[in-house]
């Protein structure tokens, strides 16, 4: 907008305020009367601009505040319309997303080494007093049944006892003092029950089961991904093999479990969240003096988080594809598509990306429901309409008759 127009709008707004103050003073006996400077009745744009500039210099109106020209209703309508439009990204936004992508690249490409370091740190906890206390307190429970069909290093995926998604069934077995599971014989399910264990009351059963799971989660095999025991009980052999082999892995301690599939990649998700959120709120504080975000800024934060987590997810999927391609090139087709390779995909990042995508769609739909700004034709019509009323015509007619 032309600078002269902006100054004139600000000046006219201030003059209207002075008129309001003068009317209020005239109607009140307690306030002194305010003298107003008379202005010419007809002025060209250049004359109006010169007159307003002189008035600004006389009253020392250096600042231009167009927001003050708006009524509370107009300002509310403006804020509502402004929230309808999304904020454009700046160069710093791309740099923030790129930084998160770099962290995601490093964590995905070296995920095996990172998971190994986390595994070693957690395994060291088993030698501590706390670790030994947990292990001793959770022994002799039916969830550790190792009978025919339920043994081996992948035994934790073969029943509900070690499945974090089935705590009610696990506690029921501990309370009843009996193991319950499904054993597959020639593709046919066989329900196995073993009641050699002592029954426990609910409180003791819950405590002992919690101790047992905490002691197991820090072991190299950790616990299965929640829900995997349900897959192992599926009627589909392919699904059962996926659940078993993804947990057991190609080698010792190389499977997909709570540590390698949730804890380690979850650290990348957490770092990405902290990085983007800190950047957005710091940027808002630098601009406005407050770290609180309005709705357009919240939409921008959602977009940045979606882009960052989406980039991390894409990199992790690229890492998975690279592992498969490397095994295929090495002439090991069975190892190339082994279910345990899913641990290279950052599942927490993929899930977070999905939720953020849903939030972004919801924000877009919400913005589409906000009324758009009025066109110039609508503004002209709204301004001229009061002067087209019959009452105005009668008043003008009476005025002409009086003259």
C-alpha positions in Angstrom: 0.0 0.0 0.0 1.2 3.5 -0.8 2.9 5.2 2.1 0.8 8.4 1.7 -2.4 6.3 2.0 -1.2 4.6 5.1 -0.3 7.9 6.8 -3.6 9.4 5.8 -5.6 6.4 7.2 -3.7 6.6 10.5 -4.2 10.4 10.7 -7.9 10.2 9.9 -8.3 7.6 12.6 -6.6 9.8 15.2 -8.7 12.8 14.1 -11.9 10.7 14.6 -10.7 9.8 18.1 -10.1 13.5 18.8 -13.7 14.2 17.7 -15.0 11.5 20.0 -13.0 12.9 22.9 -14.3 16.4 22.1 -18.0 15.2 22.1 -17.4 13.3 25.4 -15.9 16.5 26.9 -18.8 18.6 25.7 -21.3 16.3 27.2 -19.5 16.1 30.5 -19.3 19.0 33.0 -16.2 17.6 34.6 -13.9 17.6 31.6 -12.5 20.7 29.9 -13.6 21.4 26.3 -11.3 20.3 23.5 -10.6 22.7 20.7 -10.5 21.1 17.3 -8.6 22.4 14.3 -11.0 23.1 11.4 -10.1 21.5 8.1 -11.1 22.5 4.6 -14.3 20.9 3.4 -13.0 19.9 0.0 -9.5 18.7 -0.6 -7.6 16.8 -3.3 -5.5 13.9 -2.3 -2.4 16.0 -2.4 -4.0 18.7 -0.3 -5.4 16.1 2.2 -1.9 14.5 2.5 -0.2 17.9 3.1 -2.8 18.9 5.7 -2.5 15.5 7.5 1.3 15.7 7.5 1.2 19.1 9.1 -1.3 17.9 11.6 1.0 14.9 12.4 3.9 17.2 12.9 1.9 19.5 15.2 0.8 16.6 17.4 4.0 14.6 17.1 2.3 11.5 15.6 5.4 9.7 14.5 4.2 6.1 14.8 1.7 4.6 12.4 -0.8 2.1 14.0 -3.3 0.9 11.5 -4.7 -1.7 14.1 -6.0 1.3 16.1 -8.1 2.2 13.1 -10.2 -0.9 13.5 -13.1 -1.5 15.8 -13.1 -4.5 18.2 -15.5 -6.3 15.8 -13.3 -5.5 12.8 -10.2 -6.6 14.6 -11.8 -9.9 15.6 -12.8 -10.4 12.0 -9.3 -9.6 10.9 -7.8 -12.1 13.3 -10.3 -14.7 12.3 -9.4 -14.2 8.6 -5.7 -14.2 9.3 -6.0 -17.5 11.0 -7.5 -18.9 7.8 -4.2 -18.5 5.9 -1.2 -20.7 6.6 2.2 -19.1 7.3 4.8 -19.3 4.6 8.0 -21.2 5.4 11.2 -19.2 5.8 14.8 -20.2 5.1 15.3 -21.0 8.8 12.4 -23.4 8.7 14.0 -25.5 6.0 17.2 -25.5 7.9 15.5 -26.7 11.1 13.8 -29.6 9.1 17.1 -30.3 7.4 18.9 -30.5 10.8 16.3 -33.0 12.0 16.7 -35.0 8.8 20.5 -35.1 9.4 20.0 -36.5 12.9 17.5 -39.0 11.4 20.0 -40.1 8.7 22.8 -40.7 11.3 20.5 -42.5 13.7 19.1 -44.7 10.9 22.3 -45.5 9.1 24.1 -46.4 12.4 21.0 -47.9 14.1 22.7 -51.3 14.6 25.6 -49.7 16.4 23.4 -47.4 18.5 21.1 -50.3 19.5 24.2 -52.4 20.4 25.4 -49.5 22.7 22.0 -49.2 24.3 21.9 -53.0 24.7 25.2 -53.1 26.5 24.2 -50.2 28.8 21.0 -52.0 29.7 22.6 -55.3 30.2 25.0 -53.8 32.7 21.9 -53.1 34.8 21.4 -56.8 35.4 24.5 -56.9 37.6 23.3 -54.1 39.8 21.5 -54.6 43.1 18.3 -53.3 41.5 18.5 -55.7 38.6 19.2 -58.7 40.8 16.3 -57.7 43.0 13.9 -57.5 40.1 15.1 -60.8 38.7 14.8 -62.6 42.0 11.4 -61.2 42.7 9.9 -62.2 39.4 11.1 -65.8 39.3 9.0 -69.0 39.3 6.1 -67.5 37.4 3.9 -69.4 34.8 4.8 -66.8 32.1 8.3 -68.4 31.9 7.0 -71.9 31.0 9.6 -73.6 28.8 7.8 -76.9 27.9 7.7 -78.5 24.5 6.9 -76.0 21.8 7.4 -73.0 24.1 11.2 -73.1 24.6 14.1 -71.5 22.8 15.5 -67.9 22.9 12.3 -66.6 21.2 10.0 -68.2 23.8 8.7 -64.8 25.0 6.8 -64.2 21.8 5.0 -67.6 22.0 2.5 -66.7 24.8 0.7 -63.7 26.3 2.9 -63.6 29.5 5.6 -61.3 28.0 3.3 -59.3 25.7 2.8 -55.8 27.0 -0.4 -55.5 25.0 -2.0 -58.4 26.9 -1.5 -57.5 30.6 -4.9 -58.8 31.7 -4.2 -62.3 30.4 -0.7 -62.3 31.9 -1.9 -61.3 35.3 -4.7 -63.9 35.1 -2.2 -66.7 34.5 0.0 -65.5 37.4 -3.0 -65.3 39.7 -4.3 -68.7 38.6 -0.8 -70.2 38.8 -1.1 -71.8 35.4 0.5 -71.3 32.0 -1.8 -71.1 29.0 -0.7 -70.9 25.4 -1.1 -72.3 21.9 1.3 -74.8 20.5 1.3 -75.5 16.7 1.6 -79.1 15.6 1.6 -79.7 11.8 -0.2 -76.4 11.4 -2.9 -77.3 13.9 -3.4 -75.4 17.1 -3.1 -77.2 20.4 -4.1 -75.4 23.6 -1.5 -76.1 26.4 -2.2 -75.5 30.0 0.3 -76.2 32.9 -0.8 -75.6 36.4 2.3 -76.5 38.4 2.7 -72.9 39.8 1.4 -71.4 43.0 -1.6 -69.2 42.8 -1.2 -65.6 44.0 -3.5 -62.8 45.0 -4.0 -59.9 42.6 -1.7 -57.4 44.2 1.2 -59.8 44.6 0.7 -61.2 41.1 0.8 -57.7 39.6 4.0 -56.8 41.5 5.8 -60.0 40.6 4.8 -59.7 37.0 6.0 -56.1 36.8 9.3 -57.1 38.4 9.6 -60.0 35.9 9.0 -57.8 32.8 11.3 -55.1 34.0 14.1 -57.6 34.5 13.4 -59.0 31.0 13.2 -55.7 29.1 16.9 -54.9 29.9 18.1 -58.3 28.7 19.7 -58.6 25.2 16.5 -60.2 23.8 14.3 -57.7 25.6 10.6 -58.1 25.2 8.6 -58.7 22.0 6.9 -55.8 20.3 3.4 -55.4 21.9 0.8 -57.6 20.1 3.3 -60.0 18.5 2.0 -62.9 20.6 -1.4 -62.4 19.0 0.3 -62.7 15.6 1.9 -65.9 16.7 -1.5 -67.3 17.5 -2.8 -66.5 14.0 -4.2 -69.1 11.7 -1.9 -67.9 9.0 1.5 -69.6 8.9 3.1 -66.7 7.2 2.0 -64.3 10.0 3.2 -66.8 12.6 6.6 -67.1 11.0 6.8 -63.3 10.7 6.1 -62.9 14.5 8.6 -65.6 15.4 11.5 -64.7 13.1 11.2 -61.0 13.4 11.7 -61.4 17.1 14.4 -64.0 17.0 16.4 -62.2 14.2 19.1 -63.5 11.9 21.6 -63.7 14.8 22.0 -63.5 18.5 20.3 -60.3 19.9 19.6 -59.1 16.4 15.8 -59.3 16.4 12.9 -56.7 16.4 12.0 -56.1 20.1 10.9 -53.3 22.5 14.5 -52.0 22.7 15.4 -52.1 19.0 11.9 -51.3 17.6 10.6 -48.8 20.2 13.2 -47.5 22.6 16.1 -46.8 20.3 14.2 -45.3 17.4 11.9 -43.5 19.9 15.0 -41.5 20.9 15.2 -40.1 17.4 11.6 -39.2 17.5 12.1 -37.5 20.9 15.1 -35.5 19.6 13.2 -34.4 16.5 10.3 -33.2 18.6 12.6 -31.3 21.0 14.5 -29.7 18.1 11.5 -28.5 16.1 9.5 -27.4 19.1 12.4 -25.5 20.6 13.0 -23.7 17.3 9.4 -22.7 16.7 8.9 -21.4 20.2 12.2 -19.6 20.2 11.4 -18.0 16.9 8.0 -16.9 18.2 9.6 -15.4 21.3 12.2 -13.5 19.2 9.4 -12.0 17.1 6.7 -11.3 19.6 8.4 -11.4 23.0 6.2 -14.4 24.0 6.8 -18.1 23.4 3.0 -18.7 23.2 1.8 -19.7 19.7 -1.4 -18.5 18.1 -3.3 -20.9 15.8 -1.4 -20.0 12.5 1.9 -20.6 14.3 0.6 -23.9 15.7 -0.3 -24.9 12.1 3.2 -24.0 11.1 4.7 -26.1 13.9 2.5 -29.0 12.9 3.8 -28.7 9.3 7.4 -28.5 10.4 7.0 -31.6 12.7 5.3 -33.4 9.8 8.1 -32.6 7.4 10.8 -33.5 9.9 9.3 -36.8 11.0 8.4 -37.7 7.5 12.0 -37.1 6.4 13.2 -39.3 9.2 10.7 -42.0 8.3 11.7 -41.9 4.6 15.4 -42.2 5.6 14.7 -45.2 7.8 12.8 -46.9 5.0 15.7 -46.2 2.7 18.0 -47.8 5.2 15.8 -50.9 5.2 15.8 -51.0 1.4 19.5 -50.7 1.4 20.0 -53.7 3.8 17.7 -55.8 1.6 19.5 -54.7 -1.6 22.9 -55.5 0.0 21.8 -59.0 1.0 20.4 -59.6 -2.4 23.6 -58.5 -4.1 25.5 -60.8 -1.8 23.5 -63.8 -3.1 21.6 -64.5 0.1 17.9 -64.1 -1.0 16.6 -65.8 2.2 18.4 -63.3 4.3 17.5 -60.4 2.0 13.8 -60.5 3.0 14.1 -61.7 6.5 11.3 -60.3 8.8 13.9 -59.0 11.3 14.9 -56.3 8.8 11.8 -54.4 9.9 13.8 -53.2 12.9 15.6 -50.8 10.5 12.3 -49.0 9.8 11.6 -46.3 12.4 8.1 -47.4 13.3 7.6 -44.7 16.0 8.5 -42.0 13.4 6.1 -43.6 10.9 3.3 -43.6 13.5 4.1 -40.0 14.5 4.1 -39.0 10.9 0.7 -40.5 10.5 -0.8 -38.6 13.5 0.7 -35.3 12.3 -0.6 -35.8 8.8 -4.1 -36.3 10.3 -3.6 -33.1 12.4 -2.5 -31.2 9.3 -5.6 -32.3 7.4 -7.8 -31.4 10.3 -6.2 -27.9 10.5 -6.7 -27.4 6.7 -10.4 -28.4 7.0 -10.9 -26.1 10.0 -9.3 -23.2 8.1 -11.6 -23.9 5.1 -14.6 -23.4 7.4 -13.5 -19.9 8.3 -15.3 -17.2 6.2 -13.0 -15.6 3.7 -12.3 -11.8 3.5 -14.9 -9.7 1.8 -14.2 -8.5 -1.7 -13.8 -4.8 -2.6 -17.3 -4.8 -4.2 -18.8 -6.2 -0.9 -17.0 -3.5 1.1 -18.2 -0.7 -1.2 -21.8 -2.1 -0.9 -21.6 -2.3 2.8 -20.3 1.3 3.0 -22.8 2.8 0.7 -25.9 0.9 1.8 -26.7 3.1 4.9 -26.8 6.1 2.6 -29.4 4.4 0.3 -32.0 4.0 3.0 -35.4 5.8 2.6 -34.8 7.6 5.9 -31.7 9.3 4.5 -33.6 10.3 1.3 -36.3 11.9 3.4 -33.8 13.8 5.6 -32.0 15.1 2.5 -35.3 16.2 1.0 -36.3 18.0 4.1 -32.9 19.8 4.1 -33.3 20.9 0.5 -36.8 22.2 1.3 -35.5 24.2 4.3 -32.9 25.9 2.1 
